[in-house]
Amino acid sequence: MYAYFDRSQALVRGEWDACAATVLATVMTVRDGERLVLDAGAKALGSDPVNTGLPGRHPGYGVLKDHPACIVARVSDEHGVVTPWTADLAVGDRVEVIPNHICPVVNLYDRAYAVQGGRVVGELDIAARGCSR
């Protein structure tokens, strides 16, 4: 957790730029001008709520990195519903989601990618992925 940082930690410390791990998602649907649907749900973002010990109420399952007012408000297995959304997002756009709790999210993937300046510069195998037996 300390290496990656996540939404729960960023809310406490106010350091959004320190969140090193994100989940890349695609906007699948823009509906009624009030919400949009991503191709990332509980199987990509996890289902942990924000740490309830935080002051104030911080709903959702993640936040869009470049659109901090956009919260992943609901998740099903494969999709996330974002509300509110910003008008500059459209179907097919790729967005980075900062998950609430990075530990279980990392365990959902076989590989992580190191990205710098929008380019993949390395790959990391998740060696302990799924090793709970």
Solvent accessible surface area in square Angstrom, and as a share of the most:
residue,aa,sasa,rsa
1,M,84,0.37
2,Y,194,0.74
3,A,89,0.69
4,Y,65,0.25
5,F,15,0.06
6,D,1,0.01
7,R,7,0.03
8,S,20,0.13
9,Q,27,0.12
10,A,0,0.00
11,L,49,0.24
12,V,97,0.56
13,R,151,0.55
14,G,56,0.54
15,E,70,0.31
16,W,84,0.29
17,D,148,0.77
18,A,44,0.34
19,C,5,0.03
20,A,76,0.59
21,A,16,0.13
22,T,40,0.23
23,V,13,0.08
24,L,104,0.52
25,A,1,0.01
26,T,28,0.16
27,V,1,0.00
28,M,91,0.40
29,T,53,0.31
30,V,49,0.28
31,R,121,0.44
32,D,106,0.55
33,G,55,0.53
34,E,99,0.45
35,R,57,0.21
36,L,0,0.00
37,V,26,0.15
38,L,0,0.00
39,D,65,0.34
40,A,4,0.03
41,G,1,0.01
42,A,24,0.19
43,K,120,0.51
44,A,18,0.14
45,L,5,0.02
46,G,9,0.09
47,S,71,0.46
48,D,51,0.26
49,P,89,0.56
50,V,9,0.05
51,N,90,0.46
52,T,128,0.74
53,G,69,0.67
54,L,19,0.09
55,P,112,0.70
56,G,69,0.66
57,R,196,0.72
58,H,60,0.27
59,P,67,0.42
60,G,12,0.11
61,Y,58,0.22
62,G,0,0.00
63,V,3,0.02
64,L,1,0.00
65,K,82,0.35
66,D,108,0.56
67,H,33,0.15
68,P,90,0.57
69,A,68,0.53
70,C,1,0.00
71,I,31,0.15
72,V,0,0.00
73,A,34,0.26
74,R,130,0.47
75,V,37,0.21
76,S,63,0.40
77,D,83,0.43
78,E,92,0.41
79,H,78,0.35
80,G,0,0.00
81,V,22,0.13
82,V,0,0.00
83,T,41,0.24
84,P,85,0.54
85,W,50,0.17
86,T,45,0.26
87,A,97,0.75
88,D,103,0.53
89,L,14,0.07
90,A,54,0.42
91,V,98,0.56
92,G,45,0.43
93,D,49,0.26
94,R,152,0.55
95,V,10,0.06
96,E,62,0.28
97,V,0,0.00
98,I,2,0.01
99,P,0,0.00
100,N,1,0.00
101,H,55,0.25
102,I,3,0.02
103,C,57,0.34
104,P,49,0.31
105,V,3,0.02
106,V,32,0.19
107,N,62,0.32
108,L,64,0.32
109,Y,77,0.29
110,D,96,0.50
111,R,101,0.37
112,A,28,0.22
113,Y,118,0.45
114,A,39,0.30
115,V,90,0.52
116,Q,133,0.59
117,G,82,0.79
118,G,73,0.70
119,R,167,0.61
120,V,90,0.52
121,V,83,0.48
122,G,27,0.26
123,E,104,0.47
124,L,103,0.51
125,D,101,0.52
126,I,29,0.15
127,A,98,0.76
128,A,70,0.54
129,R,97,0.35
130,G,35,0.33
131,C,69,0.41
132,S,107,0.69
133,R,249,0.91
